[in-house]
Amino acid sequence: MVLDPVAQMRRALADMRTGAGTGDAGDFLPLAASFTQAVQTDAESVRQIEYRDRALTVRFEPRAVDSAAKRDALVERLAKGGLTARFSDSVLSVRRGGGT
């Protein structure tokens, strides 16, 4: 049964890329590398990074992202790097742009 053919196709392509040794842009290392490039100036404020379901969950020191301007600036830098990001308090969810 095919519930979501697009998602199923994306998973199959990612599995084939991984099997061929080429990886996928949503894998941990490419995603973490893109995140790291965007957050360089704020790197010391990162408390924890978790990878699950092709997304990073990043916990920051609350004071580092205590204003909307700081959060918006970081989300904008991530978007320039091809990532989509969303804050909830001091926790940031990051995915490869386009939801893939």
Backbone torsions as a table, in degrees:
resi	resn	phi	psi	omega
1	MET	NA	135.3	179.5
2	VAL	-109.4	110.6	179.9
3	LEU	-89.1	-39.3	-179.9
4	ASP	-138.8	90.9	-173.6
5	PRO	-60.8	-34.4	-179.8
6	VAL	-67.4	-46.8	178.7
7	ALA	-63.5	-40.1	179.0
8	GLN	-63.5	-41.3	178.9
9	MET	-64.8	-42.5	179.2
10	ARG	-61.9	-42.6	178.3
11	ARG	-63.2	-42.8	-179.9
12	ALA	-63.8	-41.8	177.1
13	LEU	-63.5	-42.7	178.3
14	ALA	-62.4	-41.2	178.1
15	ASP	-63.2	-41.0	179.0
16	MET	-66.3	-41.3	178.5
17	ARG	-62.9	-43.2	179.2
18	THR	-63.3	-43.3	179.0
19	GLY	-63.3	-30.8	179.2
20	ALA	-85.6	-4.3	178.6
21	GLY	83.5	9.8	-178.6
22	THR	-94.0	-17.3	179.3
23	GLY	70.5	-175.0	-176.5
24	ASP	-142.7	149.7	-177.6
25	ALA	-60.9	-23.3	179.1
26	GLY	-89.3	-1.2	175.8
27	ASP	-66.6	164.6	-174.4
28	PHE	-56.9	-53.3	-172.9
29	LEU	-61.7	-49.1	177.9
30	PRO	-63.4	-37.6	179.7
31	LEU	-67.1	-45.6	179.1
32	ALA	-64.2	-37.9	178.9
33	ALA	-64.7	-43.8	178.1
34	SER	-64.0	-40.7	178.0
35	PHE	-62.0	-45.5	-177.7
36	THR	-61.3	-40.4	178.9
37	GLN	-62.7	-37.6	-177.5
38	ALA	-77.1	-27.5	-172.3
39	VAL	-104.7	11.2	-174.8
40	GLN	-45.4	-47.4	-176.1
41	THR	-70.3	-19.6	-178.3
42	ASP	-109.6	13.7	-172.1
43	ALA	-57.3	-36.6	-178.0
44	GLU	-70.6	-13.2	-179.1
45	SER	-89.6	-4.2	179.5
46	VAL	-79.3	126.0	177.6
47	ARG	-92.0	-43.0	-172.9
48	GLN	-155.0	143.6	173.2
49	ILE	-126.5	131.2	178.5
50	GLU	-126.5	140.7	177.8
51	TYR	-117.2	125.0	178.3
52	ARG	-158.1	139.4	177.2
53	ASP	54.0	44.0	176.1
54	ARG	61.8	29.2	179.3
55	ALA	-141.5	150.3	173.1
56	LEU	-97.7	138.5	169.4
57	THR	-113.9	118.3	-174.2
58	VAL	-116.3	124.4	176.7
59	ARG	-102.5	125.7	-179.3
60	PHE	-104.7	159.7	166.3
61	GLU	-59.8	129.0	-176.6
62	PRO	-54.3	-38.5	-178.6
63	ARG	-65.7	-22.8	-177.5
64	ALA	-74.8	-22.5	-178.4
65	VAL	-132.2	41.9	-173.2
66	ASP	-84.5	-0.5	178.1
67	SER	-130.6	154.5	178.3
68	ALA	-61.7	-35.4	-179.7
69	ALA	-62.8	-42.9	178.7
70	LYS	-65.2	-44.4	179.9
71	ARG	-64.4	-44.9	-179.5
72	ASP	-63.1	-39.8	179.6
73	ALA	-63.3	-41.0	179.4
74	LEU	-67.7	-44.4	178.4
75	VAL	-60.3	-39.1	178.6
76	GLU	-65.4	-42.9	177.6
77	ARG	-62.8	-39.7	178.6
78	LEU	-65.5	-40.8	178.9
79	ALA	-61.8	-38.8	177.7
80	LYS	-63.3	-26.0	178.0
81	GLY	-90.2	8.8	177.1
82	GLY	85.7	18.2	-179.0
83	LEU	-113.5	151.8	171.6
84	THR	-107.7	141.0	-175.3
85	ALA	-142.5	150.7	178.9
86	ARG	-145.4	130.5	178.4
87	PHE	-93.7	147.4	167.0
88	SER	-138.2	103.4	-171.9
89	ASP	58.5	-120.7	-178.6
90	SER	-102.6	17.8	180.0
91	VAL	-111.4	129.5	-176.9
92	LEU	-114.7	131.8	172.9
93	SER	-103.1	129.7	-175.8
94	VAL	-128.3	131.3	176.3
95	ARG	-133.1	162.8	171.9
96	ARG	-64.5	139.1	-179.2
97	GLY	-53.9	145.8	179.5
98	GLY	86.5	1.5	176.5
99	GLY	74.4	12.8	179.9
100	THR	-87.7	NA	NA
